[in-house]
């Protein structure tokens, strides 16, 4: 293991990590805008389209913690590089996807690449940059994520309208190649503070299988199959916790959750916040194009409001969290998100576009204030040897929250619409599902404010 600065060009580290962080949100937000076009080509229902996002989330969430542990043992640089390469290769393959099922499978492969990127990127930054600078660089990392979210809807809408939805998977390839080249060329150091410790293979398999079962079951609700899989998944996660308590080299030190208040409640706040906000772009993309009749480019231009504000607020919020208790800043952000979600709950087919702008603006400001301070709080709460696991755990909370968000949407769309495609005849039922979803999300955010404040200073 190298020291924090020895032999490492810190600017190159920062650039490589933020370029990698850009890839996943860019592709995800681009795909959201292209969903109506994908649905038309492959004749997929609204529920089937939700799996284009859910397959990615299942794969990434199940692998993040085991991958984070692998990175602590074998090296974060190496796994980060593999993540960029896998994600880029899956993007190229998606261009030629012949069916909706194969596209969903390739999105799962992208989830593997994303797990490798996000389990290591934050841990690398935390290893290289000392405490007084950490909030600032984490703010840049979050801003890169939100920049991907910002340009994704606009670029994705323009590309879909001009050359079809397949073109959106080509756009991130140069960024991926550039990030991989930078890692190979300038990053000669390695970070593996847990080198020599063994990987808990049984715990890793138990964790991945149980979490996959739970999340897949969530997406299959309200059927009996979904409830059964969720129950099995929860039972498996309980068994995983007991196994890890008795293991001298756990893939996840569950004692951190029981004894480290800041770590526990910061991760819980992330889970709730992402659960309440991730599906907003998915729903609004369907609303703006399927109900309001906007083109993909126009819808993308409108949806850009939220991530632009996220990108603008995140570096400032990260620096602020170096001086003010991160929980306070994050809780204010969660409150703004709740207000934005409540506003969007009242959308109708004739609602002025200004209401959509207002809701997205509140959400963007709230998310910008929440993410970097909350990430800073998580990484401050653990020792260096746990950076990879902490990064992976936080990433898991983010992805499980995103899957929970999509699961709630899938459940309510199924409840109100069944397998119907979104057309003028079914618009009233879609609007009812939209309102119910945003009200549930608002309630989740209110609960999240309590979790954010409970972490203490």
C-alpha positions in Angstrom: 0.0 0.0 0.0 1.3 3.4 -0.8 0.9 6.5 1.3 -1.8 8.9 0.4 0.4 11.0 -2.0 3.5 8.9 -2.7 3.9 8.1 -6.4 0.3 9.2 -7.1 -0.7 12.0 -9.3 -3.7 13.1 -7.4 -5.3 15.1 -10.2 -5.1 12.0 -12.4 -6.8 10.0 -9.6 -9.6 12.6 -9.4 -10.1 12.7 -13.2 -10.2 9.0 -13.6 -12.7 8.5 -10.8 -15.0 11.2 -11.9 -15.0 10.0 -15.5 -15.9 6.5 -14.3 -18.6 8.0 -12.1 -20.1 9.8 -15.1 -20.7 6.6 -17.1 -23.5 4.8 -15.2 -25.8 7.8 -14.5 -25.4 9.0 -18.1 -26.5 5.7 -19.6 -29.3 5.3 -17.1 -30.8 8.7 -17.6 -30.4 8.4 -21.4 -32.2 5.1 -21.4 -35.1 6.5 -19.3 -35.8 9.1 -22.0 -35.6 6.4 -24.7 -37.9 3.9 -23.0 -41.0 4.8 -25.0 -39.0 4.3 -28.3 -37.6 0.9 -26.9 -41.2 -0.1 -25.9 -42.5 0.6 -29.4 -39.7 -1.3 -31.2 -40.0 -4.4 -28.9 -43.7 -4.0 -28.1 -43.1 -3.9 -24.4 -45.6 -2.9 -21.7 -44.9 -0.2 -19.1 -44.2 -3.0 -16.6 -41.8 -4.8 -18.9 -40.0 -1.5 -19.6 -39.4 -1.1 -15.9 -37.1 -4.1 -16.1 -34.7 -2.3 -18.4 -33.8 -0.3 -15.2 -34.5 -3.0 -12.6 -32.2 -5.6 -14.2 -29.3 -3.2 -13.9 -30.1 -2.4 -10.2 -30.5 -6.1 -9.3 -27.0 -6.9 -10.6 -25.2 -3.9 -9.2 -26.8 -4.0 -5.7 -26.1 -7.7 -5.2 -22.4 -7.4 -6.1 -21.4 -4.1 -4.6 -20.5 -5.2 -1.0 -18.6 -8.4 -2.1 -16.8 -6.4 -4.8 -15.9 -3.7 -2.2 -14.4 -6.4 0.0 -12.5 -7.8 -3.0 -11.1 -4.3 -3.6 -9.9 -3.9 -0.1 -8.0 -7.2 -0.4 -6.7 -7.3 -4.0 -6.6 -3.6 -5.0 -9.1 -0.9 -5.8 -7.3 0.4 -8.9 -7.4 -3.0 -10.6 -11.1 -3.6 -9.9 -12.0 0.0 -10.9 -10.3 -0.5 -14.3 -12.2 -3.8 -14.9 -15.4 -2.0 -14.0 -14.9 0.7 -16.6 -14.0 -1.9 -19.3 -17.0 -4.1 -18.5 -19.4 -1.2 -18.5 -18.0 0.1 -21.8 -18.1 -3.3 -23.5 -21.8 -3.8 -22.4 -22.7 -0.4 -23.9 -21.2 -1.4 -27.2 -23.1 -4.7 -27.2 -26.4 -3.0 -26.4 -26.2 -1.2 -29.7 -27.0 -4.5 -31.5 -29.5 -5.9 -29.0 -32.1 -7.9 -31.1 -34.8 -8.1 -28.4 -36.0 -6.5 -25.2 -34.9 -9.6 -23.3 -31.3 -9.4 -24.5 -31.2 -5.7 -23.8 -32.4 -6.4 -20.2 -29.6 -9.0 -19.9 -27.0 -6.5 -21.1 -28.2 -3.9 -18.6 -27.5 -6.6 -16.0 -23.9 -6.8 -17.3 -23.7 -3.0 -17.0 -24.7 -3.5 -13.4 -21.7 -5.6 -12.8 -19.5 -2.9 -14.3 -21.2 -0.3 -12.2 -20.6 -2.3 -9.0 -16.9 -2.5 -9.8 -16.8 1.3 -10.4 -18.8 2.5 -7.5 -17.4 0.1 -4.9 -13.9 1.4 -5.6 -14.1 5.0 -6.8 -15.1 6.7 -3.6 -12.7 4.4 -1.6 -9.8 5.5 -3.9 -10.6 9.2 -3.4 -10.9 8.7 0.4 -7.6 6.9 0.4 -5.7 9.5 -1.6 -7.2 12.8 -0.2 -6.8 13.7 3.5 -9.7 14.6 5.8 -9.7 18.4 5.2 -10.0 17.9 1.4 -12.2 14.9 1.4 -15.6 16.7 1.3 -14.4 18.8 -1.6 -13.3 15.9 -3.8 -16.4 13.9 -2.8 -18.4 16.9 -3.9 -16.7 16.7 -7.3 -17.5 13.0 -7.5 -21.2 13.6 -6.8 -21.2 16.5 -9.2 -19.8 14.1 -11.9 -22.6 11.7 -11.2 -25.2 14.5 -11.5 -23.5 15.8 -14.7 -24.1 12.4 -16.2 -27.7 12.7 -15.0 -27.9 16.2 -16.4 -26.7 15.6 -20.0 -28.1 12.1 -20.2 -31.8 13.1 -20.8 -30.9 16.0 -23.2 -28.3 14.0 -25.2 -30.4 10.8 -25.1 -33.5 12.7 -26.3 -31.6 14.3 -29.2 -29.9 11.0 -30.2 -33.1 9.0 -30.0 -34.9 11.5 -32.1 -32.2 11.8 -34.7 -30.7 8.3 -34.9 -32.9 6.0 -32.8 -32.4 4.7 -29.2 -29.5 2.4 -30.1 -27.3 5.5 -30.6 -27.4 6.4 -26.9 -25.3 3.4 -26.0 -22.5 4.6 -28.3 -22.2 8.0 -26.6 -20.5 6.9 -23.3 -17.9 4.7 -25.1 -15.3 7.5 -25.6 -15.6 8.4 -22.0 -15.0 4.8 -20.9 -12.0 4.4 -23.2 -10.6 7.7 -21.9 -11.0 6.7 -18.3 -9.4 3.3 -18.9 -6.5 4.9 -20.7 -6.0 7.4 -17.9 -6.0 4.6 -15.3 -3.5 2.5 -17.2 -1.3 5.5 -18.1 -1.1 7.6 -14.9 -2.3 5.5 -12.0 0.6 3.3 -10.9 -0.3 3.1 -7.3 -2.6 0.5 -5.6 -4.8 0.7 -2.5 -5.4 -2.6 -0.6 -5.3 -1.9 3.1 -6.8 -5.4 3.8 -4.2 -7.2 1.6 -3.6 -10.7 2.9 -7.0 -11.2 4.5 -9.2 -13.8 3.0 -12.5 -13.3 1.1 -15.6 -14.8 2.8 -16.9 -16.7 -0.3 -19.8 -18.3 1.5 -20.9 -15.0 3.0 -20.6 -13.3 -0.4 -22.7 -15.9 -2.2 -25.3 -15.8 0.6 -25.5 -12.0 0.5 -25.7 -11.8 -3.3 -28.3 -14.5 -3.6 -30.5 -13.2 -0.7 -30.4 -9.6 -1.9 -31.2 -10.7 -5.4 -34.1 -12.8 -4.2 -35.5 -9.9 -2.1 -35.2 -7.3 -4.9 -36.6 -9.6 -7.6 -39.5 -10.4 -5.3 -40.1 -6.7 -4.8 -40.3 -6.2 -8.5 -42.8 -9.2 -8.8 -45.3 -7.8 -6.3 -48.3 -8.0 -5.8 -48.3 -11.7 -6.8 -47.7 -14.6 -4.4 -44.4 -15.3 -6.1 -43.1 -11.9 -5.3 -44.1 -12.1 -1.6 -42.5 -15.5 -1.3 -39.2 -14.4 -2.9 -39.1 -11.3 -0.6 -39.6 -13.6 2.4 -36.8 -15.9 1.3 -34.6 -13.0 0.6 -35.1 -11.5 4.1 -34.5 -14.9 5.7 -31.3 -15.2 3.7 -30.1 -11.8 4.8 -30.8 -12.6 8.4 -28.7 -15.8 8.0 -26.0 -13.8 6.4 -25.9 -11.4 9.4 -25.5 -14.4 11.8 -22.8 -15.9 9.6 -20.9 -12.7 9.4 -21.0 -12.2 13.2 -19.2 -15.6 13.6 -16.7 -15.0 10.8 -13.2 -13.7 11.6 -12.9 -12.2 8.0 -16.4 -11.0 7.1 -17.3 -9.6 3.7 -19.4 -7.0 5.7 -18.6 -6.3 9.3 -22.2 -6.1 10.5 -21.0 -4.9 13.9 -20.5 -1.6 12.2 -24.3 -1.4 11.8 -24.9 -2.3 15.4 -22.2 -0.2 17.1 -21.5 2.7 14.7 -24.5 5.1 14.9 -23.3 7.5 12.2 -22.6 4.7 9.8 -25.9 3.0 10.4 -28.2 6.1 10.0 -26.2 7.6 7.2 -26.7 4.5 5.2 -30.3 4.2 6.2 -30.8 7.9 5.1 -29.3 7.1 1.7 -31.5 4.0 1.3 -34.7 6.0 2.0 -33.7 9.0 -0.1 -32.9 7.0 -3.2 -36.0 4.9 -2.7 -38.1 8.1 -2.7 -36.5 9.8 -5.7 -34.9 7.4 -8.3 -38.1 6.5 -10.2 -39.1 10.2 -10.7 -37.3 10.5 -14.1 -38.8 7.2 -15.3 -42.3 8.3 -14.4 -41.9 11.8 -15.8 -40.5 10.5 -19.0 -43.6 8.4 -19.5 -45.8 11.3 -18.4 -44.2 13.9 -20.7 -44.0 11.7 -23.8 -47.0 9.4 -23.3 -49.5 11.9 -21.8 -48.3 15.3 -22.8 -47.0 14.3 -26.3 -43.6 15.8 -26.0 -40.8 14.6 -28.3 -37.8 12.8 -26.7 -35.7 15.9 -27.1 -38.2 18.2 -25.5 -38.8 15.8 -22.6 -35.0 15.5 -22.1 -34.6 19.2 -22.1 -37.2 19.5 -19.3 -35.9 16.7 -17.2 -32.4 18.2 -17.2 -33.5 20.8 -14.6 -33.1 18.4 -11.7 -29.6 17.0 -12.3 -28.2 20.4 -13.3 -29.1 21.7 -9.9 -27.7 18.6 -8.3 -24.4 19.1 -10.1 -24.3 22.8 -9.1 -25.1 22.3 -5.4 -23.0 19.1 -4.8 -19.4 20.6 -4.7 -20.6 23.5 -2.5 -22.5 21.1 -0.2 -19.4 18.8 0.0 -17.2 21.7 1.1 -19.9 22.8 3.6 -19.9 19.3 5.2 -16.2 19.7 6.0 -17.2 22.6 8.3 -20.8 21.9 9.4 -22.2 18.6 10.7 -22.9 16.6 7.5 -26.2 15.3 9.0 -27.6 18.8 9.2 -26.9 19.7 5.6 -28.2 16.4 4.4 -31.4 16.7 6.4 -32.2 20.1 4.9 -31.7 18.5 1.4 -34.1 15.7 2.3 -36.7 18.2 3.3 -36.5 20.0 -0.1 -36.8 16.6 -1.8 -40.0 15.9 0.1 -41.5 19.2 -0.9 -40.7 18.6 -4.6 -42.2 15.1 -4.6 -45.4 16.4 -2.9 -45.7 19.1 -5.6 -45.4 16.5 -8.4 -48.1 14.4 -6.9 -50.7 16.8 -8.4 -49.8 16.4 -12.0 -52.7 16.2 -14.5 -52.8 15.9 -18.3 -53.3 19.7 -18.5 -51.0 20.7 -15.7 -48.8 23.8 -16.6 -45.2 22.8 -17.3 -44.1 25.3 -14.6 -45.3 22.9 -12.0 -43.0 20.2 -13.4 -40.2 22.7 -13.4 -40.9 23.6 -9.8 -41.0 20.0 -8.6 -37.8 19.1 -10.4 -36.1 22.2 -9.1 -36.8 21.4 -5.5 -35.7 17.8 -6.0 -32.5 18.9 -7.7 -31.6 21.3 -4.9 -32.5 18.8 -2.2 -30.5 16.0 -3.8 -27.5 18.3 -4.3 -27.5 19.2 -0.6 -28.0 15.6 0.5 -25.6 13.3 -1.4 -22.1 14.7 -0.8 -22.5 15.5 2.9 -24.1 12.0 3.5 -21.2 10.3 1.7 -18.7 12.3 3.7 -20.5 11.2 6.9 -20.3 7.5 5.9 -16.6 7.6 5.1 -15.7 9.6 8.2 -17.4 6.9 10.3 -15.0 4.0 9.5 -11.3 3.1 9.6 -9.2 3.1 6.4 -9.2 -0.7 6.2 -13.0 -0.6 5.8 -13.1 2.1 3.1 -13.9 -0.3 0.3 -16.6 -2.1 2.3 -18.0 1.3 3.4 -18.1 2.6 -0.1 -19.7 -0.7 -1.3 -22.3 -0.6 1.5 -23.2 3.0 0.7 -23.4 2.1 -3.0 -25.6 -0.9 -2.1 -28.0 1.4 -0.1 -28.2 3.6 -3.1 -29.0 0.8 -5.5 -31.3 -1.1 -3.2 -33.1 2.3 -2.7 -33.3 2.7 -6.5 -34.6 -0.8 -6.8 -37.1 -0.2 -4.0 -38.2 3.0 -6.0 -38.7 1.0 -9.2 -40.4 -1.8 -7.2 -42.9 0.7 -5.8 -43.5 2.0 -9.3 -43.9 -1.5 -10.8 -46.3 -2.5 -8.0 -48.5 0.6 -8.5 -48.4 0.5 -12.3 -49.4 -3.2 -12.1 -52.2 -2.4 -9.6 -53.6 0.4 -11.7 -52.8 -0.6 -15.3 -52.0 -4.3 -15.3 -50.2 -5.2 -18.6 -51.8 -2.3 -20.5 -49.6 -0.1 -22.7 -49.7 3.7 -22.1 -52.1 5.1 -24.7 -54.9 7.7 -24.5 -57.4 5.2 -23.3 -55.3 4.3 -20.2 -54.1 7.8 -19.4 -56.5 8.3 -16.4 -55.3 5.1 -14.8 -51.7 6.1 -15.3 -52.3 9.5 -13.7 -53.8 7.7 -10.6 -50.7 5.5 -10.4 -48.5 8.6 -10.8 -50.3 10.4 -7.9 -50.2 7.4 -5.6 -46.5 6.9 -6.3 -45.4 10.4 -5.6 -47.4 10.5 -2.3 -45.7 7.3 -1.2 -42.4 8.8 -2.1 -43.2 12.0 -0.1 -43.9 9.9 3.0 -40.7 8.0 2.6 -38.7 11.3 2.4 -40.3 12.5 5.6 -39.2 9.3 7.4 -35.8 9.9 5.9 -35.4 13.2 7.6 -35.7 11.5 10.9 -33.1 8.9 10.0 -30.7 11.7 8.8 -31.1 13.6 12.0 -30.7 10.5 14.2 -27.1 9.9 13.2 -26.0 12.7 15.5 -22.8 14.8 14.8 
